[in-house]
Amino acid sequence: MKNKYSSRNTWLWLISVLMLFILLSYFTFSPKPQSFPRYVTDSPSPTGVKAIYTYLNKETDVAIWGKPPEMLPHTVKNKLLIMIEPSIQFTKGEMQKYVSFMEDGNTILLFKDNPKGMFDVKTVSNKDAAPNTIFDSENRVVKSLVNSSHRLKTSDQDKILLHDHLGPIALKRTLGKGQLIVAVTPEWMTNQNILKLDNLSQILLLIKEGNSNAILLDEYIHGQWNDTGFLSAFPKWLLLIFLQGAIVIILWIWLNGKRFGPIFMPREETVRFSDEGIRALSAWYLKGRRYHDSIFIQADYVKLLLQERWGIPYSRQWQDLPNYLERKWQRIPTSEILPFINGLAQVLEKERISKQEYLLWSKKLDQLRKEVEAG
C-alpha cells in the first residue's frame, strides 16, 4: 500500500514539473519573424517570388522542382524549367544534365544578374548602370528598369528578345531540340517588382517564348530543399516540449534506479581458473628469463610421455633415442630426427639460452608432445 502511494506521488510530481515546463515555454517563447532566402517560391517577403508562382499556378500547369538535375524528365518533352538567380555552384555533371534536358526538346528560362559561365553564356560588364530605354525584339519601347550592369554576348544564331544601348538584356538560343532563354533581370520576378511598370508582361512574354505546355520552377538551385530534415516538419515549441519530456523521463528512470535487462554477475567473481598456477609459473620464468630451466622441464615432461605412450624408457638419454623415434614419429622425415636430437641435447647442456632459442625448441618439443599424445 505504501509503495502504491509513493509511486502515485512520484507520478504526480513528474506531471506537475512537466506542466510547469510547458507553461513556462508557452509564455516565454516568442517566435521570431521567419526569414526567407531571396528568390524562393514560398517566400512572401519583398525579395521572394511567391507572387509569380501563385499567378502561374492559377493560369497554367506549374509545379515546384526540388530534385537534382539528373532526375529531370527526359521522356516528356516541351517542358519549361524556370531558374531564378541560382545560389549554388553546379558541377560539370549537373550542368551537362541541364543541357541534356534542353537537347531532348525542353526549355530553360534563366534569370540571373550575371549568367556568365552557365550554359556557355558570355557577358560584358558596363560601368554605366544608369536607367536606359529598353526595346523588345521588334524595337518597341519597354517600360522597365534593369539593375544589372552586365549585358549578354550573342552569336549569329541567337535571337535578341530585349536590349538597350548597352547590349542584349535577354536572348533565346537553340540547343538540340530545345532552347535556352537567358535574361539578366531576376529582380523583375520578385514580389516587390513584379507589378511595377511592364515587368509582369515582359516575364509572360519570355515564358511564352518557351512555347511549353508545363512549367517547372527550380528550387533545387537555392539549396533549401536539400537541407530539410525530419525535425523541420515540427514547430520549435513542440520540439522543446519533446526535449523537456525526454529529460524528465531520464531523470525519473535514474531516480527509480530502473534497469533494462537481467543482471549478470561477471564470471571472474564466482569462478577461479584451473590454470592459475601454470600462468603464475610461466610468468615467473619469463620475467626471470629462466629459459633454460623452462626448456629442461618441458623436455623432461616429453620424456615421461614417451615412456607412458610409446614405451621408451625414461632412463634413456636423448642421444640414445633416434632409433626409437624413427619407428614411432611418423609426421617428420627420418632425416630430420637425428639433427633434432643432437640440437636438443646441445641446448640442454648449456647453462643459459637466449629467448630465440627457447622459443624455437619449445615449439619443436610441443610438436613432439602433440605427436605422442595423439598416439
Secondary structure, 3 states (H helix, E strand, C coil): CHHHHHHHHHHHHHHHHHHHHHHHHHHHCCCCCCCCCCCCCCCCCCCCCHHHHHHHHHHCCEEEECCCHHHCCCCCCCEEEEEECCCCCCCHHHHHHHHHHHHCCCEEEEECCCCCCCCCCCEEECCCCCCCCEEECCCCEECCCCCCCEEECCCCCCEEEEEECCEEEEEEEEECCEEEEEECCHHHHCCCCCCCCCHHHHHHHHHHHCCCCEEEEECHHHCHHHHCCCHHHCCHHHHHHHHHHHHHHHHHHHHHCCCCCCCCCCHHHCCCCCCHHHHHHHHHHHHCCCHHHHHHHHHHHHHHHHHHHHCCCCCCCHHHCHHHHHHHCCCCCHHHHHHHHHHHHHHHHCCCCCHHHHHHHHHHHHHHHHHHHCC
